[in-house]
Amino acid sequence: MSRLLISILIGTIAGVVDVVPMLAQKLSKRACLSAFVHWIVLGVVISYVQLAMPGWAKGIVMAVLAGLPVAILVSEKDPKSTLPIMIMSVVLGAAVGFATARYAH
């Protein structure tokens, strides 16, 4: 399987993990789709970006950087959601970084 397909698959898994709690909270379909696509894209970006650090650390850096604009936008209407967004960015970013370093090289 190609690096791109593996990266998309890893991002898809992260997207599902992120969206399941959102569905339980009955968040909008648009918010859930946005988060899902966000992680698919991050799976590819984390896989291809070159940073001199372990995969899990690269994943955290890229996910937090990509999550900041989302957190800022969401904080306008729901300030309490900023922390969960950043926590998921760190946790899933580390997982995606680790997985892409291991399986999508």
C-alpha positions as CSV (number, residue, x, y, z in Angstrom):
1,M,0.0,0.0,0.0
2,S,1.3,3.5,-0.8
3,R,2.5,6.0,1.7
4,L,-0.4,8.3,0.8
5,L,-3.1,5.7,1.3
6,I,-1.6,4.6,4.6
7,S,-1.5,8.2,5.7
8,I,-5.1,8.7,4.7
9,L,-6.1,5.6,6.5
10,I,-4.3,6.6,9.7
11,G,-6.0,10.1,9.5
12,T,-9.4,8.4,9.0
13,I,-8.9,6.4,12.1
14,A,-8.0,9.5,14.1
15,G,-11.0,11.3,12.6
16,V,-13.3,8.6,13.8
17,V,-11.8,8.7,17.3
18,D,-12.2,12.5,17.4
19,V,-15.8,12.5,16.0
20,V,-17.3,9.8,18.2
21,P,-17.4,12.0,21.3
22,M,-18.7,14.9,19.2
23,L,-21.6,12.7,18.0
24,A,-22.3,11.7,21.6
25,Q,-22.5,15.4,22.5
26,K,-24.9,15.9,19.5
27,L,-22.7,18.5,17.8
28,S,-23.7,19.6,14.3
29,K,-23.0,17.4,11.3
30,R,-20.9,20.2,9.9
31,A,-18.7,20.3,13.0
32,C,-18.3,16.6,12.9
33,L,-17.4,16.5,9.2
34,S,-15.0,19.4,9.7
35,A,-13.1,17.5,12.5
36,F,-13.1,14.3,10.5
37,V,-11.6,15.9,7.4
38,H,-9.2,17.9,9.6
39,W,-7.7,14.6,10.8
40,I,-7.6,13.0,7.3
41,V,-5.6,16.0,6.1
42,L,-3.4,15.9,9.2
43,G,-2.6,12.2,8.6
44,V,-1.1,13.2,5.2
45,V,0.6,16.4,6.4
46,I,2.2,14.7,9.4
47,S,3.4,11.8,7.3
48,Y,5.1,14.0,4.7
49,V,6.4,16.9,6.8
50,Q,10.1,16.7,7.6
51,L,11.1,17.8,11.1
52,A,14.1,16.6,13.0
53,M,12.2,14.9,15.9
54,P,10.5,11.6,16.7
55,G,7.2,10.9,14.9
56,W,5.0,11.3,17.9
57,A,6.6,14.8,18.7
58,K,6.2,15.8,15.0
59,G,2.6,14.8,15.2
60,I,1.9,16.9,18.3
61,V,3.6,19.9,16.8
62,M,1.7,19.7,13.6
63,A,-1.7,18.9,15.2
64,V,-1.4,21.7,17.7
65,L,-0.4,24.2,15.0
66,A,-3.3,23.1,12.8
67,G,-5.7,23.0,15.7
68,L,-5.0,26.6,16.9
69,P,-7.1,28.3,14.3
70,V,-10.0,25.9,14.9
71,A,-9.8,26.5,18.7
72,I,-9.7,30.2,18.3
73,L,-12.7,30.2,16.0
74,V,-14.7,27.8,18.2
75,S,-13.8,29.7,21.4
76,E,-15.9,32.7,20.2
77,K,-19.2,30.7,20.8
78,D,-18.0,28.0,23.2
79,P,-14.9,29.0,25.2
80,K,-15.1,25.7,27.2
81,S,-14.4,23.7,24.1
82,T,-10.9,25.1,23.5
83,L,-9.2,22.9,26.1
84,P,-10.7,19.6,24.7
85,I,-9.7,20.6,21.2
86,M,-6.1,21.1,22.3
87,I,-6.1,17.9,24.3
88,M,-7.4,15.9,21.3
89,S,-4.8,17.7,19.2
90,V,-2.0,16.5,21.5
91,V,-3.3,13.0,22.0
92,L,-4.3,12.2,18.4
93,G,-1.4,14.2,17.0
94,A,1.0,11.9,19.0
95,A,-0.8,8.8,17.8
96,V,-0.9,9.9,14.2
97,G,2.7,10.9,14.3
98,F,3.8,7.6,15.8
99,A,1.7,5.6,13.4
100,T,2.8,7.4,10.3
101,A,6.4,7.2,11.3
102,R,6.0,3.5,11.8
103,Y,3.8,2.5,8.9
104,A,3.9,5.3,6.3
105,H,7.6,5.7,5.5
